[in-house]
Amino acid sequence: MSPSPRAGGADDQAVVPAAGAAVSGSPSGSAGTGDVTARLADRTRQILEAPRPAPDPERAAQEKAVVHECRYLMRLLASRRRSAGEMRERLRQREVPGAIAHEAMARLDRAGLIDDETFARDWVQQRRELRALGDAALRRELETKQVEAQWIDAALGGDTDEERRCRELVRSRIGHRDREQLRSERDGTHRRRLSRRLDALLTRKGYPGSLAVHVISGELRTAAEVSTGSAP
């Protein structure tokens, strides 16, 4: 039996699209995309052509002032590291309004330019090396710069051997001529005069009085003994 002809069969009618129906990939499929693009373009035009509110002169002036003070503070930081308290004090001396000063400091803080912990540590290290200051003097200086107590304690705790630093300072101030006089004198006049001078020095440098007396007496005795031992 020969197969029935396929033309005009029911199956063929099922796969033929109805008139006007959209087929994927056909030109009618891109019509929807074109509509979306047109709507987006129209919406964009509406946004761009919409009237904008007039700029706020007061807000613009405030922003200008904040930027001006930020630049001033950054110039200060360019010369050396400073504490937050120092910078606030500089702004106060410039009579900067509180809101402007607060915002300027906040921006520097967000930028990572305010770090009192590092400031205190560097300050202690430099002042010990350059001025041989004791802990009490260093603490007073950092308090004057409005550094918090926790950062001061951490910075001073880096080297707790204050007696060693005190001895090094005293030894550096006992010269060769002092040693000769300590060796040769009989009434102790130069020893007392030198002791008073060294005590005044250690007081200015911020070393405790009890430590100063202990170190001075020991170093003067050692200086005299060394001189005596080296004498012909």
Kinemage of the C-alpha trace (Angstrom):
@kinemage 1
@onewidth
@group {chain A} dominant
@subgroup {mainchain}
@vectorlist {calphas} color= white
{ca met a 1} P 0.000 0.000 0.000
{ca ser a 2} L 1.533 3.327 -1.030
{ca pro a 3} L 1.962 6.049 1.607
{ca ser a 4} L -0.640 8.776 1.720
{ca pro a 5} L 0.440 12.110 0.291
{ca arg a 6} L 1.929 14.619 2.926
{ca ala a 7} L 0.701 17.756 1.269
{ca gly a 8} L -2.214 19.277 3.072
{ca gly a 9} L -2.004 16.849 5.972
{ca ala a 10} L -3.108 17.739 9.444
{ca asp a 11} L 0.446 17.540 10.773
{ca asp a 12} L 1.685 20.046 8.265
{ca gln a 13} L -1.036 22.483 9.221
{ca ala a 14} L -0.006 22.272 12.895
{ca val a 15} L 3.545 23.541 12.284
{ca val a 16} L 2.617 26.424 10.001
{ca pro a 17} L 2.368 29.661 11.993
{ca ala a 18} L -0.813 31.615 11.872
{ca ala a 19} L -0.873 34.759 9.828
{ca gly a 20} L 0.612 37.742 11.659
{ca ala a 21} L 2.133 35.665 14.483
{ca ala a 22} L 5.662 36.715 15.619
{ca val a 23} L 8.428 34.223 15.035
{ca ser a 24} L 11.606 34.297 17.058
{ca gly a 25} L 14.374 35.879 15.056
{ca ser a 26} L 11.954 37.489 12.599
{ca pro a 27} L 11.933 41.281 12.025
{ca ser a 28} L 8.807 41.586 14.171
{ca gly a 29} L 10.845 40.327 17.202
{ca ser a 30} L 12.996 43.441 17.169
{ca ala a 31} L 10.012 45.719 17.270
{ca gly a 32} L 9.663 45.299 21.038
{ca thr a 33} L 13.326 46.208 21.556
{ca gly a 34} L 12.865 49.316 19.506
{ca asp a 35} L 9.915 50.358 21.650
{ca val a 36} L 11.962 49.929 24.839
{ca thr a 37} L 14.810 51.970 23.397
{ca ala a 38} L 12.424 54.707 22.375
{ca arg a 39} L 10.832 54.813 25.824
{ca leu a 40} L 14.280 54.995 27.484
{ca ala a 41} L 15.332 57.804 25.192
{ca asp a 42} L 12.137 59.666 25.940
{ca arg a 43} L 12.582 59.219 29.686
{ca thr a 44} L 16.188 60.371 29.497
{ca arg a 45} L 15.124 63.458 27.603
{ca gln a 46} L 12.494 64.207 30.223
{ca ile a 47} L 15.067 63.935 33.013
{ca leu a 48} L 17.561 66.150 31.230
{ca glu a 49} L 14.961 68.746 30.322
{ca ala a 50} L 13.332 68.807 33.765
{ca pro a 51} L 13.926 72.082 35.621
{ca arg a 52} L 16.648 71.807 38.262
{ca pro a 53} L 16.472 73.470 41.650
{ca ala a 54} L 18.565 76.579 41.969
{ca pro a 55} L 21.898 75.999 43.808
{ca asp a 56} L 21.876 76.838 47.500
{ca pro a 57} L 24.322 79.749 47.974
{ca glu a 58} L 24.695 79.053 51.686
{ca arg a 59} L 25.557 75.396 51.136
{ca ala a 60} L 27.998 76.273 48.362
{ca ala a 61} L 29.718 78.806 50.618
{ca gln a 62} L 29.970 76.250 53.430
{ca glu a 63} L 31.521 73.664 51.118
{ca lys a 64} L 34.045 76.212 49.900
{ca ala a 65} L 34.974 77.075 53.483
{ca val a 66} L 35.393 73.404 54.439
{ca val a 67} L 37.678 72.762 51.475
{ca his a 68} L 39.702 75.862 52.352
{ca glu a 69} L 40.289 74.666 55.927
{ca cys a 70} L 41.104 71.130 54.775
{ca arg a 71} L 43.838 72.529 52.572
{ca tyr a 72} L 45.166 74.609 55.458
{ca leu a 73} L 45.340 71.562 57.732
{ca met a 74} L 47.067 69.510 55.055
{ca arg a 75} L 49.735 72.198 54.749
{ca leu a 76} L 50.319 71.890 58.491
{ca leu a 77} L 50.646 68.128 58.188
{ca ala a 78} L 53.110 68.520 55.315
{ca ser a 79} L 55.678 69.975 57.729
{ca arg a 80} L 55.279 67.375 60.487
{ca arg a 81} L 52.768 64.975 62.011
{ca arg a 82} L 50.328 66.685 64.354
{ca ser a 83} L 47.775 65.586 66.909
{ca ala a 84} L 44.071 66.094 66.419
{ca gly a 85} L 44.114 68.504 69.365
{ca glu a 86} L 46.800 70.637 67.746
{ca met a 87} L 44.804 70.953 64.546
{ca arg a 88} L 41.600 71.780 66.380
{ca glu a 89} L 43.476 74.464 68.300
{ca arg a 90} L 44.818 75.948 65.062
{ca leu a 91} L 41.297 76.143 63.671
{ca arg a 92} L 40.116 77.770 66.899
{ca gln a 93} L 42.875 80.383 66.655
{ca arg a 94} L 41.745 81.097 63.095
{ca glu a 95} L 38.214 81.634 64.456
{ca val a 96} L 36.775 79.011 62.130
{ca pro a 97} L 33.067 78.377 62.833
{ca gly a 98} L 32.395 75.179 64.748
{ca ala a 99} L 30.446 73.426 61.974
{ca ile a 100} L 33.183 74.149 59.417
{ca ala a 101} L 35.963 73.018 61.761
{ca his a 102} L 34.107 69.832 62.654
{ca glu a 103} L 33.535 68.888 59.019
{ca ala a 104} L 37.124 69.668 58.022
{ca met a 105} L 38.475 67.473 60.835
{ca ala a 106} L 36.014 64.704 59.944
{ca arg a 107} L 37.213 64.668 56.352
{ca leu a 108} L 40.852 64.427 57.376
{ca asp a 109} L 39.949 61.614 59.750
{ca arg a 110} L 38.135 59.702 56.996
{ca ala a 111} L 41.200 60.155 54.794
{ca gly a 112} L 43.388 58.529 57.478
{ca leu a 113} L 45.382 61.695 58.182
{ca ile a 114} L 44.631 61.801 61.926
{ca asp a 115} L 46.402 59.176 64.059
{ca asp a 116} L 47.130 60.240 67.637
{ca glu a 117} L 48.552 56.823 68.548
{ca thr a 118} L 51.329 57.111 65.958
{ca phe a 119} L 51.791 60.794 66.735
{ca ala a 120} L 52.403 60.081 70.432
{ca arg a 121} L 54.835 57.258 69.690
{ca asp a 122} L 56.856 59.350 67.233
{ca trp a 123} L 56.837 62.358 69.546
{ca val a 124} L 58.228 60.380 72.481
{ca gln a 125} L 60.928 58.762 70.363
{ca gln a 126} L 62.097 62.032 68.832
{ca arg a 127} L 62.042 64.034 72.059
{ca arg a 128} L 63.975 61.348 73.897
{ca glu a 129} L 66.614 61.272 71.191
{ca leu a 130} L 66.915 65.020 70.617
{ca arg a 131} L 66.182 66.445 74.075
{ca ala a 132} L 66.735 63.482 76.422
{ca leu a 133} L 63.446 64.278 78.163
{ca gly a 134} L 62.101 62.259 81.053
{ca asp a 135} L 58.684 60.638 81.076
{ca ala a 136} L 57.054 63.360 83.186
{ca ala a 137} L 58.055 66.088 80.729
{ca leu a 138} L 56.942 64.008 77.764
{ca arg a 139} L 53.588 63.358 79.381
{ca arg a 140} L 53.076 67.081 80.011
{ca glu a 141} L 53.898 67.896 76.410
{ca leu a 142} L 51.477 65.323 75.013
{ca glu a 143} L 48.744 66.437 77.396
{ca thr a 144} L 49.258 69.990 76.167
{ca lys a 145} L 48.664 68.691 72.657
{ca gln a 146} L 45.404 67.081 73.879
{ca val a 147} L 46.474 63.500 73.229
{ca glu a 148} L 44.361 60.917 75.053
{ca ala a 149} L 45.879 59.227 78.101
{ca gln a 150} L 45.762 55.748 76.566
{ca trp a 151} L 48.017 56.818 73.671
{ca ile a 152} L 50.392 58.614 76.046
{ca asp a 153} L 50.717 55.533 78.251
{ca ala a 154} L 51.332 53.305 75.233
{ca ala a 155} L 54.002 55.637 73.855
{ca leu a 156} L 55.857 55.971 77.168
{ca gly a 157} L 55.691 52.230 77.758
{ca gly a 158} L 57.883 51.500 74.751
{ca asp a 159} L 61.092 52.061 76.785
{ca thr a 160} L 60.632 51.800 80.543
{ca asp a 161} L 64.324 52.092 81.516
{ca glu a 162} L 64.213 55.736 82.546
{ca glu a 163} L 67.167 55.347 84.913
{ca arg a 164} L 69.422 54.313 82.036
{ca arg a 165} L 68.410 57.353 80.025
{ca cys a 166} L 68.963 59.563 83.062
{ca arg a 167} L 72.465 58.161 83.625
{ca glu a 168} L 73.411 58.676 79.992
{ca leu a 169} L 72.331 62.302 80.200
{ca val a 170} L 74.303 62.951 83.416
{ca arg a 171} L 77.449 61.298 82.046
{ca ser a 172} L 77.258 63.428 78.916
{ca arg a 173} L 77.327 66.589 81.089
{ca ile a 174} L 80.347 65.645 83.209
{ca gly a 175} L 83.303 66.875 81.210
{ca his a 176} L 87.022 66.191 81.429
{ca arg a 177} L 87.655 69.361 83.444
{ca asp a 178} L 84.908 68.392 85.887
{ca arg a 179} L 86.602 65.047 86.409
{ca glu a 180} L 89.935 66.699 87.100
{ca gln a 181} L 88.401 69.017 89.673
{ca leu a 182} L 86.530 66.164 91.330
{ca arg a 183} L 89.827 64.342 91.611
{ca ser a 184} L 91.868 67.220 92.984
{ca glu a 185} L 89.494 69.107 95.288
{ca arg a 186} L 89.486 68.523 99.037
{ca asp a 187} L 86.480 70.517 100.287
{ca gly a 188} L 83.885 69.211 97.798
{ca thr a 189} L 83.013 72.694 96.485
{ca his a 190} L 83.001 71.729 92.822
{ca arg a 191} L 81.130 68.529 93.548
{ca arg a 192} L 78.289 70.435 95.228
{ca arg a 193} L 78.188 73.052 92.463
{ca leu a 194} L 78.144 70.375 89.754
{ca ser a 195} L 75.500 68.403 91.647
{ca arg a 196} L 73.197 71.441 91.794
{ca arg a 197} L 73.711 72.096 88.103
{ca leu a 198} L 72.921 68.531 87.156
{ca asp a 199} L 69.889 68.455 89.449
{ca ala a 200} L 68.497 71.593 87.787
{ca leu a 201} L 69.081 69.998 84.391
{ca leu a 202} L 67.241 66.800 85.307
{ca thr a 203} L 64.374 68.805 86.776
{ca arg a 204} L 63.971 70.705 83.504
{ca lys a 205} L 64.103 67.458 81.572
{ca gly a 206} L 61.322 65.963 83.674
{ca tyr a 207} L 63.123 63.285 85.696
{ca pro a 208} L 61.828 62.484 89.202
{ca gly a 209} L 63.715 64.121 92.075
{ca ser a 210} L 64.497 60.855 93.870
{ca leu a 211} L 65.905 59.347 90.669
{ca ala a 212} L 67.952 62.475 90.007
{ca val a 213} L 69.584 62.393 93.458
{ca his a 214} L 70.388 58.699 93.139
{ca val a 215} L 71.889 58.991 89.651
{ca ile a 216} L 73.844 62.206 90.271
{ca ser a 217} L 75.509 60.949 93.435
{ca gly a 218} L 76.454 57.662 91.792
{ca glu a 219} L 77.803 59.221 88.603
{ca leu a 220} L 79.842 61.874 90.451
{ca arg a 221} L 81.363 59.222 92.661
{ca thr a 222} L 82.207 57.093 89.639
{ca ala a 223} L 83.665 60.065 87.793
{ca ala a 224} L 85.948 60.873 90.739
{ca glu a 225} L 87.032 57.269 91.121
{ca val a 226} L 87.826 56.880 87.434
{ca ser a 227} L 89.841 60.079 87.512
{ca thr a 228} L 91.704 58.901 90.613
{ca gly a 229} L 92.476 55.557 89.019
{ca ser a 230} L 93.823 57.166 85.876
{ca ala a 231} L 96.063 59.594 87.795
{ca pro a 232} L 99.855 58.911 87.716
